[in-house]
Amino acid sequence: MKKKKILAAVLAATSIYWGAGTENVSAYQSIFPNTGYSWVGDPMPFYDGENFRIFYLEDLRDGDMGFHPWSLMTTKDFTDYHNDSRVIPYVNEEFAPDGALGTGSVVQDKEGLYHAFYTGFNWRTTPREHIMHAISRDLVSWQKIPEDSFQGSKPYIYDDTFRDPNVFYNEDYGEYWMLITTRSQAARGVIALYTSKDLKKWENQGVLFDNDMGSDCNMECPTLVKYGDYWYLTFSDQWPSRVVHYRMAKDSKGPFVKPERDSFDASGFYAGKLAAGEGNLYLTGWTPTKWDKDDRKPTDWAGNMVTHQLKQRADGTLYPVPVTKVTERLNKNEVLKPVTQRGDVTAEGQNYHFGGKGYADVVMPRLNGIKKITGHFTPASQQGKFGLMFNVGPNQTGSLNLVFDQEKQQVAFYNTDTGSINKAKPELSVPVSLQPGESYDFTLLIDGTVAVLYINDQMALSTRMYALPEHQWGIFSSDSEVSLTNLQSSTL
């Protein structure tokens, strides 16, 4: 208690103090939020016992010398958000060690004080990256503790990569753990382990996890969380795939096992970090924007926050589903009345059967607002392709398509015309088992220009579609005999 009182006095007296009231504070509804004036980079979710406090690197794109302050969104249900904006700022000075902030984490000590550990970055200094520390009583107002900063020790001093501290109290070993993204002397990405008894002095315990993907990539934004009988380690490969991976173990020190399907989504979802709360497990990351808000151009860094809920199979493996609280909120059913229909397709209410002869489609009215679209696909054979199309034009094809491909056993996002998907390469894809005669549930969540497809308790596919809002959409088949049953749309 004495320690708590001393630290509280320091917080009250310090002039280096930030919090709500100095930046934009707002409340709004969204399932894939950003602020409306900036973009969400690497999220750092923390469950405080009542709310999910989702800290994130705010990408302002304002031309300032410094960049990426820590900002904060708070939610109970991943639909209603309160935005506290910047809570830990960067220092806008040329050689400041925290001229930019990087990813980290928040932990609460045994006396109730909150600690943020984060990356300080400046490309003008050597080394470029440090681990830095700040404290808070309320998760909004933070005081930096510069004297607690530290840089990589051997063998992690040969590269400028030393970042993304993930800190938690490990009850199994009675100490605080810090996972750090760094590189070994072999010039390969590793996740290092540092431990502490007091959250001030940290000791290097060596490599917790070595890159097992056959590449030398950095493994960014690691998290290690116990859920049920397993410990789950997640990380994002910085190259070449840029997807979120996971490993599982019965002990927090490993050995970590690579599941057969070791990812949850494609590269439209990055920097995902785990958070457990209310008996559930969540993975929060971001879906990127694109240059000039143009579907045909490359992706930027940062975008909208996207959260998957993770479910656990009997063997401990995980799979993504829509957040239950979100799907429960999207409960106002809408009547889907087709605009046009052509080709080898028959309709009966909200059920459609494509006969598989050539190309056929059904066009639906314009999309707007926050939507949940659900249905069940049942292919009769492994021939052809089928799926959902968006930005449907006068020729009744879409420029953006979510395609179920039975031959390749995948679901893919095509940024090309529906009539050209047989000759084009997808922009994104995830592996999915598709067998004739079996029914595949899907849920598509839409908010603005972000659409996330969940496929039959297998995978998710997060996408950016600038031409989606306020345009018609539809369902289609290209040489595939398939039934789509119980097609429904709902909103908030």
Protein Blocks (a to p, Z undefined) as FASTA:
>chain_A
ZZmmmmmmmmmmpmbdcdehiaccdddddfbdcehlaccdddddddehjaccddddddfk
nopabehiadddddfkomaccdekjabdcdddfklcklpccdddddddfkopacdddddd
dfkbccfbdcdddddfkomaccddfklgccdddfklmbcbdghiacdddfknopacdddd
dddfkopacddddddfkomaccdebjfbdcfehpabdcehiacddehjbccdddddfbfn
lpadddddfbfnbpadddfblcfbdfkbghiacddeehiacddddddddehhiakbccde
djddddddddddfkopacddddfklmmmmmcccddddfbdedjdddehjaccdehiajad
ddddddedjdddddddddfbfehjddddehiafkopafbdcdddfklopaddddbdfklm
mmpccfbdcdddddehiacddddddehjaccddeehiaccddddfklgopacddddehia
cddehiacddZZ
